[in-house]
């Protein structure tokens, strides 16, 4: 069998491409996975921070309403009239 002229290096290039893909696929996939995991972690952290803010607002409003609605146990004098 005779080979075509100018095609002797194609087999070596093909082996090089396959070796590069086998060698570099792990780090590339690891980088892509880490980027995705960090994105998920940031979204979860942002959501948790939002829930903490909402819980703080709810707690503050609840305690402020409870303090404002407290009634006195004894009679309180009330004056009716114009303000000075």
C-alpha positions in Angstrom: 0.0 0.0 0.0 1.2 3.4 -0.8 0.3 6.5 1.2 -0.8 9.8 -0.3 1.9 12.4 -0.4 1.6 15.1 2.3 -0.6 12.9 4.6 2.2 11.2 6.7 1.8 13.6 9.7 -2.0 13.4 10.0 -1.8 10.2 12.1 0.6 11.8 14.5 -1.6 14.9 14.7 -4.7 12.7 15.4 -2.9 10.9 18.2 -1.8 14.2 19.6 -5.3 15.6 19.6 -6.6 12.4 21.3 -3.9 12.6 23.9 -4.6 16.3 24.6 -8.3 15.6 24.9 -7.6 12.8 27.4 -5.2 14.8 29.4 -7.0 18.1 29.5 -10.6 16.9 29.8 -10.3 16.3 33.6 -9.1 19.8 34.5 -11.5 21.5 32.1 -14.5 19.5 33.4 -13.3 20.2 37.0 -13.2 23.9 36.3 -16.7 23.8 34.8 -18.0 21.8 37.7 -16.4 24.0 40.3 -17.8 27.1 38.6 -21.3 25.6 38.7 -20.9 24.5 42.3 -19.8 28.0 43.3 -22.7 29.5 41.5 -25.1 27.2 43.3 -23.4 28.0 46.6 -23.7 31.8 46.0 -27.3 31.5 45.0 -28.0 29.5 48.2 -26.1 32.0 50.3 -28.0 34.9 48.8 -31.3 33.1 49.4 -30.3 32.4 53.0 -29.4 36.0 53.6 -32.7 37.1 52.1 -34.5 34.7 54.4 -32.6 36.1 57.4 -33.5 39.6 56.5 -37.2 38.7 56.2 -37.1 36.8 59.5 -35.5 39.9 61.2 -38.1 42.2 59.8 -40.9 39.8 60.9 -39.4 39.5 64.4 -39.0 43.3 64.7 -42.5 44.1 63.6 -43.9 41.4 65.9 -42.1 42.7 69.0 -42.9 46.3 68.1 -46.6 45.6 67.8 -46.6 43.6 71.1 -45.0 46.5 72.9 -47.3 49.1 71.4 -50.4 47.1 72.2 -49.6 46.5 75.9 -52.4 47.8 78.1 -51.9 49.3 81.6 -53.1 47.2 84.5 -54.4 50.2 86.4 -56.6 53.2 85.4 -54.9 56.0 83.5 -56.1 59.6 83.8 -57.1 61.1 80.5 -57.5 64.9 79.9 -59.7 66.2 77.1 -59.0 69.6 75.8 -57.0 71.7 73.4 -53.3 71.4 73.0 -51.3 74.3 74.3 
